[in-house]
Amino acid sequence: MTLEEIRNYCLGLPGVTEDIKWEDHLCFNIGGKMFLVTSPDHVPVSASFKTTDELFDELTTKPGIIPAPYMARNKWVHVDNINRLSDKKWKEYIKTSYDLIFSKLPVKVKKEISGKQ
């Protein structure tokens, strides 16, 4: 996936917003909490996302994927080049990260995002 395809996929998920953090990182958020961080100005483009305990252990054995600096204790991984993963895997991992972060949001925020009042 290209960065633009990743961006479009993220923004297609309910309640997602984007912003710039740390001067040059494009971040995707749900309920104000990050679920994907990209570095669009770096070559190659890199990204970090939250994952499950099991996937964290599996992913960090693959070339170019390491525990994310500063966020590894929260089960975030860093992919040094977004081209290392297929479109299908990106969608799977983005959705997993989104779901993990969404699940930790307050009930009121979840209801606002899902449109259920």
C-alpha positions as CSV (number, residue, x, y, z in Angstrom):
1,M,0.0,0.0,0.0
2,T,1.1,3.5,-0.6
3,L,0.9,6.1,2.2
4,E,-2.1,7.6,0.4
5,E,-3.9,4.2,0.4
6,I,-3.1,3.7,4.0
7,R,-4.4,7.2,4.8
8,N,-7.6,6.6,2.8
9,Y,-8.2,3.2,4.5
10,C,-7.7,4.8,8.0
11,L,-10.0,7.7,7.3
12,G,-12.7,5.3,6.1
13,L,-12.9,3.8,9.6
14,P,-15.6,5.3,11.9
15,G,-14.5,8.3,13.9
16,V,-11.0,8.5,12.7
17,T,-9.1,11.8,12.7
18,E,-5.6,12.7,11.6
19,D,-3.1,15.2,12.8
20,I,0.6,16.0,12.8
21,K,2.6,15.2,15.9
22,W,6.3,15.7,16.7
23,E,6.6,18.1,13.7
24,D,6.6,15.4,11.0
25,H,4.6,12.4,12.0
26,L,1.1,11.9,10.4
27,C,-1.0,10.2,13.1
28,F,-4.4,8.5,12.9
29,N,-6.5,8.6,15.9
30,I,-9.8,7.3,17.3
31,G,-11.4,9.1,20.2
32,G,-8.2,11.2,20.5
33,K,-6.0,8.2,20.9
34,M,-3.4,7.2,18.3
35,F,-3.6,3.8,16.5
36,L,-1.2,4.4,13.6
37,V,1.8,6.7,13.3
38,T,3.5,7.3,9.9
39,S,6.6,9.2,8.9
40,P,5.7,10.5,5.5
41,D,8.8,12.7,5.1
42,H,11.2,9.8,5.7
43,V,12.5,7.7,2.8
44,P,11.4,5.0,2.9
45,V,8.1,5.8,4.6
46,S,7.8,4.0,7.9
47,A,4.9,3.4,10.3
48,S,4.1,2.2,13.8
49,F,1.0,0.6,15.1
50,K,-0.4,-1.2,18.2
51,T,-1.0,-5.0,18.0
52,T,-1.9,-7.9,20.1
53,D,0.6,-9.7,22.4
54,E,0.7,-12.7,20.0
55,L,1.1,-10.6,16.9
56,F,3.8,-8.5,18.6
57,D,5.9,-11.5,19.2
58,E,5.3,-12.8,15.6
59,L,5.9,-9.5,13.8
60,T,9.1,-8.6,15.6
61,T,10.7,-11.7,14.2
62,K,10.2,-10.4,10.6
63,P,12.9,-8.4,8.8
64,G,12.4,-4.6,9.1
65,I,9.9,-4.8,12.0
66,I,11.0,-4.0,15.5
67,P,9.4,-3.1,18.8
68,A,8.5,0.6,18.4
69,P,10.8,2.9,20.3
70,Y,9.1,4.3,23.4
71,M,5.9,2.3,22.7
72,A,7.1,-1.3,22.7
73,R,5.8,-1.8,26.3
74,N,2.3,-1.1,24.9
75,K,2.8,-3.6,22.2
76,W,3.5,-1.2,19.3
77,V,5.7,-2.3,16.4
78,H,7.6,-0.2,13.9
79,V,7.8,-1.1,10.2
80,D,10.9,0.5,8.6
81,N,9.3,0.5,5.1
82,I,5.6,0.4,4.5
83,N,6.3,-1.7,1.4
84,R,7.3,-4.6,3.6
85,L,3.6,-5.5,4.1
86,S,1.0,-6.5,1.6
87,D,-2.2,-4.5,1.2
88,K,-4.1,-7.3,2.9
89,K,-1.8,-7.3,5.9
90,W,-1.8,-3.5,6.2
91,K,-5.6,-3.6,6.3
92,E,-5.6,-6.4,8.9
93,Y,-3.0,-4.8,11.1
94,I,-4.6,-1.3,10.9
95,K,-8.0,-2.7,11.8
96,T,-6.5,-4.7,14.7
97,S,-4.8,-1.5,16.0
98,Y,-8.0,0.5,15.6
99,D,-10.1,-2.1,17.4
100,L,-7.6,-2.4,20.3
101,I,-7.6,1.4,20.8
102,F,-11.3,1.7,20.4
103,S,-11.9,-1.0,23.0
104,K,-10.1,1.0,25.6
105,L,-12.1,4.2,25.0
106,P,-14.7,5.4,27.5
107,V,-18.3,4.1,26.9
108,K,-19.6,7.6,26.1
109,V,-16.9,8.1,23.4
110,K,-17.6,4.7,21.9
111,K,-21.3,5.5,21.6
112,E,-20.5,8.9,20.0
113,I,-18.3,7.2,17.4
114,S,-20.6,4.4,16.7
115,G,-23.6,6.8,16.5
116,K,-25.5,5.0,19.2
117,Q,-26.9,7.5,21.8
